[in-house]
Amino acid sequence: MDVSSFKAEHGLTARALVRCGLLAGVMLACSQLPCSAQHMNAPGAPCQQAGSNAETGQCFDLASQNADGELNRTYAQIRKVLLPEDRANLEGAERAWLKYRNATCAAERKLYGQGTGAFPAYAACLEAETRQRTSDLLATYGWKVEKAR
């Protein structure tokens, strides 16, 4: 079957055929990319050596708890050196960030549906986002902590 008879039989325009061809090309190109979860397989992420999904989930859950502890210590140090108005601004930003982190990680978890990768992906996201928040707080407020010492 040639292109013109296919177009006539299926009622497709040349533009629609070009779009279908482009879409097929993009899908083929994307299918050649390695499959990886955003946070679980990121360079520098902990738990790269964990084996099963259960082990990976446990490892990232512990790493997430450790990152949360570090964030809480950093946050407490920063709060001590801020003026009341700055402290209130930080608290508002932290509440907004928590909503963002929780929504982001819930969305990543939902990509796995009811699959066994959902919990490891969620825990890995929590760990990565929390670790990044600690880094961001130190970049923004670290000089205030150092100045107060």
Number of C-alpha atoms within 10 A of each C-alpha: 5 6 11 12 10 12 14 10 9 9 10 13 12 12 9 12 14 11 12 12 12 12 12 12 12 11 11 11 10 11 10 8 8 7 9 9 17 13 22 24 15 13 9 10 14 19 18 14 9 14 10 12 15 14 14 23 24 18 19 28 20 16 21 23 15 15 21 19 13 15 20 14 12 18 19 11 15 22 18 13 17 17 10 11 9 12 15 13 12 18 14 11 11 15 11 11 15 14 10 13 18 15 12 15 20 18 13 20 22 15 14 15 10 10 10 13 20 19 23 24 27 27 26 33 27 25 26 24 23 24 18 14 20 19 14 12 16 17 10 11 18 15 11 16 16 10 8 10 6
